[in-house]
């Protein structure tokens, strides 16, 4: 039953050992800890008897629904022009929309704090606006690629027959887009439902989602049993959503893969104005929060000043242990460790899955599991599991990059697997016939072909680690605070200079993330369309 | 691999492997200058210390821990022990983080557990008990709160409603006199309080209302407060310096939950100098707060940490507290500065609650409060 390439047959199972061990020890064990604690009847009964919980569940749900609806409304115009028209700045616009999606959630929260007037902070609408901001890219990508497949002649024919644009939208375009729309909605809902960083920064004491309530109970209220019960509930909801999504995804894949990418220039003056108007508005909406972030980092005491930047990068000598600058260095170190671990383990996993027997395909499912749990749940699980014997890592710095590795690994494997599978088999066999040892074959045949993708994956893992907040907020200590943790800490405190330093760090994090993601895009073998 | 993390990781593995070695190393890694420590009443003879490496202690505290600059120099000179501050968060966050890391602490000594959070700290076992000789110079009512000496009292204060005198004068409105007044229409949309979920003065204020109205009636009072437009923010600094109209932040609300010693702070820090406090305290709303410091269990420098606790409760350090942190010393020989005696008001009979009730009911009250006020 083995489909391994001949040269690797004996070596392949060993490749699975390290990733499987990592997942079992650092993911399955903490999760089992959460299930064991949270599933105690008493904890669950107490949770539902607690009058403070129902409003959390309700707020989590309605803000996610509102975010999904508003994201669709905000994103469909720009999706339409990107899928249908050729215009100056199209690529830039696409890159901008995608950038908003890869920004760390803490940065988006900070940017909306900078952009919105103080009266709007701590409102549900600030949270929803931030969700719309980074989720637009989901709609643009998922719905856009389907929209490109709709044959333009369908619409042309309807128009010739006298149908109004609204009638065409209602009877032709929307029905054909429906599967893509529901897929995008499901993803946006999932992201908004599990939102953590944005809510921590914009929510204030009165606004709590399940994720932030887990943090509040575990870290502020000393209610670990409530926190684990909520985590378990969150896991169940996520599992349900994923199951539903996979079910409908199966149905969706029957659509034809034909692409009629016929982007054309807007012909009439009205259409020209609409295309450029929507484009300019969207670009402005993406850039405004980031500009506000930069400006706030330069404003201290109501005037333009570089003292925030100086306070971060040229701090005076003090007796205080940690500093914003230390967070920058810690984040870079953690990102580097994560990047190395996730790439090596990801490569081993991808090779084991691609070359191994069917049984190793189980690893494929196992490695995807961390995607199904929220980072907050992972952080809480690791906190309660590794704070005591037999494996006490509470004071060890490695625990945070380990969590980051688990979170990055599924994405890294997804990036590497197609590339590993595409390596031609004949070249390997030729090398093996000539007497090369398996590792020689891999180094001389496979590695050169997957190296680019591996570097892209490394840059991606780097970016994931830089922006990770959910698990880090549980696992970091004062001396190992990462950029997102330090940003949240600074922005929760009043004082002009303190706030400015928070915005400085958020700006720095934007620069790091955008650089890493640009490296990913530059290294990817296939160019991006939509 | 960065060195400091590498070291920490190894240390942790070592701890997992053998707790015994840790105890051994804690005994050895003491400071050469510990002989000077005898002056601070050390029950352990200094001669037992052998190592020559100077020790640096990490003192954990909340964000608003602000002793005078150079306040630890005298301690370092006397004992050879350096002190590093690690500040972060509000008192609630400080205590929970320390409770979660009980046994593998992030520092050696912690400053800032108050009587509203003490039970949480004791349950978590985050402190290594230590009876400082300075306990002999403290009021019995204060030391009685920690019979097992898990933590050492360091200061007391009162959490009270503060008001902006000028604001009320300009509107010809009498400031409130009682907690009940705050719920009346005359004071609609005027009060800001830090959240009891995340702030210790916020929690003290909630407990004040429980003490005033009773365990069955405070809920109705908070319903009225909510109807009367009380604003809840995350922390004390945000409430006092951003939302309160009487502070330098010039916010919009003239009533705030703050400290009994906030008015002298306004005078002392006024620029240009002023002779009258711009704010005052509603004495009948005050709740007594006692703060504690303690040696964190699991520190590698337990003996040195005990010396630091002695220093924190010494007359020299205690006399610095009123003007820098606006709390009252617990050492009975510590003198109060003049500005403090002149502008600070102390309630004769502050509101108080049985610590045992706080310990058992706190989380229930917080959940009830959250539902009533925030959701």
Interface residues (C-beta under 8 A of the other chain):
Chain A: X50 X51 X52 X55 X56 X204 X205 X206 X216 X218 X219 X220 X221 X222 X223 X319 X320 X321 X322 X333 X383 X387 X389 X390 X391 X392 X393 X394 X395 X396 X397 X398 X477 X478 X479 X480 X489 X492 X493 X494 X495
Chain B: X2 X4 X5 X8 X9 X11 X12 X13 X15 X16 X58 X60 X63 X72 X83 X84 X85 X86 X87 X88 X89 X92 X93 X96 X97 X99 X100 X101 X104 X106 X120 X124 X195 X197 X198 X232 X233 X234 X235 X237 X238 X241 X242 X249 X363 X366 X367 X368 X370 X371 X374 X375
